[in-house]
């Protein structure tokens, strides 16, 4: 059953079965769960709830929908709504609040809201037409539309985000069947001139990153250009290699003082690490999912965001990390997590890889310059850092 649902890429599953307890007694249970998928569609994790019911026909009506779904997902990041048989919205995740009439909705049931807005009465005319077509197809033709698009715009903002919804019928959880609409944000296509502007910014970085005379200036310049080059990064953290492991050097989007002198990961990033999926194309990107999950857990589980609100760990596989190397040693790691609902795209990956590569060249140059300043004619430093000198030595042996 699990494998069949996973093959269909269903986000939720619901099952009813009998389960034997520790005393050997058989109990009727209902299970509701959420699959977490990776970028290639593989199941990364399953988060589920199992609740005992009185009889096989029982349901979870005693558990409010808000409590049920808030326990399974991050309601501040998910795009999800629940619709009953009367086309009333019985649950709505917070990013979708602007999609309904604020006079009818001020939060999920159990947290102040009692009204159930009509799915057929969405304020936006375009959304309302799509909702009506979906409902007509369902009620008159008996067909569950595979996918449909709704527009989401913040109050007072002209920008709109397109959300692609997939409907799923939930028959076992509630006394009466309801429809779960699971959405994902459609990445906004960047105008060609915008990508050209980012490439121009990368060119500016390749000139400016060689100017700092010390590591402090180098890292501040690196952080400045990373945030400008990857504007979709909600949080940006620079991990610097020390004798104990990698520690936070600089951070954006967090109050990093809470992590001062704390090791985030002691993993030897330069050796034995699983390469990124596109390692051949992006050798300066880090792709070990286990280590990335460790870094995210320690950052998000400890740091307080700058706005004072609780930080939610990014979904597996959505964060990015660039490697700044001194020869083959990873000197620092640039860790980025995206805005909720706005995943990084291939342009972001490509630009971060190029930025990390240029930063590596500049850091090698900076360290060589510092060695040469210690001794105006330090021959060993030249031969240690010059591939050409190494070639000459090998040829002369």
Long-range contacts (C-beta under 8 A, 24 or more apart in sequence): 2-46, 5-35, 6-35, 6-43, 9-37, 9-41, 10-35, 10-168, 11-35, 11-166, 11-168, 11-182, 12-72, 12-168, 12-170, 12-180, 12-182, 13-48, 14-170, 14-171, 14-172, 14-173, 15-172, 16-53, 16-56, 16-172, 19-50, 27-52, 28-52, 28-53, 28-54, 28-55, 28-56, 28-58, 29-53, 30-58, 30-59, 30-60, 30-172, 30-173, 32-60, 32-68, 32-72, 32-173, 33-72, 34-72, 34-73, 36-315, 36-316, 38-289, 38-316, 38-317, 39-277, 39-317, 40-277, 44-289, 44-316, 44-317, 45-316, 47-72, 47-73, 48-72, 59-172, 59-173, 59-174, 59-175, 60-173, 60-174, 61-174, 61-175, 64-109, 64-110, 65-90, 65-91, 65-108, 65-109, 65-174, 66-91, 66-108, 66-109, 66-110, 66-111, 67-110, 68-173, 69-93, 70-108, 74-312, 75-108, 76-312, 76-340, 77-312, 77-315, 77-340, 77-341, 79-152, 79-163, 79-165, 79-182, 79-183, 79-184, 79-185, 79-341, 80-180, 80-181, 80-182, 80-183, 81-119, 81-180, 81-181, 81-183, 82-170, 82-178, 82-179, 82-180, 82-181, 83-119, 83-178, 83-179, 83-181, 84-116, 84-176, 84-178, 84-179, 85-176, 85-177, 85-178, 87-118, 87-119, 87-120, 87-135, 88-116, 88-117, 88-118, 88-119, 89-116, 89-117, 89-118, 89-119, 90-116, 90-178, 95-152, 95-340, 95-341, 96-152, 96-163, 96-183, 98-152, 98-153, 98-154, 98-155, 99-124, 99-127, 99-150, 99-152, 102-155, 122-150, 124-151, 124-153, 126-151, 127-151, 134-167, 138-179, 144-169, 144-179, 149-186, 150-183, 161-185, 161-186, 161-188, 161-341, 162-186, 184-341, 185-341, 185-342, 185-343, 187-342, 187-343, 187-345, 188-342, 190-345, 190-347, 195-347, 198-229, 198-347, 198-351, 199-351, 201-225, 201-228, 201-229, 202-229, 202-351, 202-354, 202-355, 202-358, 205-229, 205-355, 205-358, 206-358, 209-358, 209-359, 209-362, 210-362, 210-365, 210-366, 212-366, 213-366, 214-366, 215-366, 218-362, 218-363, 218-366, 219-249, 219-250, 219-332, 220-250, 222-324, 222-334, 222-359, 223-250, 223-252, 225-355, 226-322, 226-334, 226-336, 226-352, 226-355, 227-252, 229-351, 229-352, 229-355, 230-320, 230-336, 230-344, 230-348, 230-351, 230-352, 232-338, 232-339, 232-342, 232-344, 232-348, 233-320, 233-336, 233-337, 233-338, 233-339, 233-344, 234-337, 234-338, 234-339, 234-340, 235-299, 235-305, 235-311, 235-336, 235-337, 236-334, 236-335, 236-336, 237-299, 237-334, 237-335, 237-336, 238-332, 238-333, 238-334, 238-335, 239-264, 239-265, 239-295, 239-332, 239-333, 239-335, 240-331, 240-332, 241-329, 241-330, 241-331, 241-332, 246-332, 246-333, 248-299, 249-332, 251-303, 253-305, 253-306, 254-299, 254-303, 254-304, 254-305, 254-306, 254-311, 255-303, 255-304, 255-305, 255-306, 256-303, 258-302, 258-303, 258-304, 259-299, 259-302, 259-303, 262-298, 262-302, 264-295, 264-298, 264-299, 265-291, 265-294, 265-295, 265-298, 267-291, 267-294, 269-323, 269-330, 269-333, 270-325, 270-328, 270-329, 270-330, 278-349, 281-353, 282-349, 282-350, 282-353, 283-353, 283-357, 284-322, 284-323, 284-324, 284-325, 284-352, 284-353, 284-354, 284-356, 284-357, 284-360, 285-320, 285-321, 285-322, 285-323, 285-349, 285-352, 285-353, 285-356, 286-321, 286-322, 286-323, 286-330, 286-333, 287-321, 289-316, 289-317, 292-316, 292-319, 292-321, 295-321, 295-333, 295-335, 296-337, 299-335, 312-340, 314-338, 318-343, 318-344, 320-344, 320-348, 320-349, 320-352, 322-352, 322-353, 322-355, 322-356, 322-359, 323-356, 323-360, 324-356, 324-359, 324-360, 324-363, 325-360, 325-363, 326-360, 326-363, 326-364, 326-367, 327-364, 331-360, 331-363
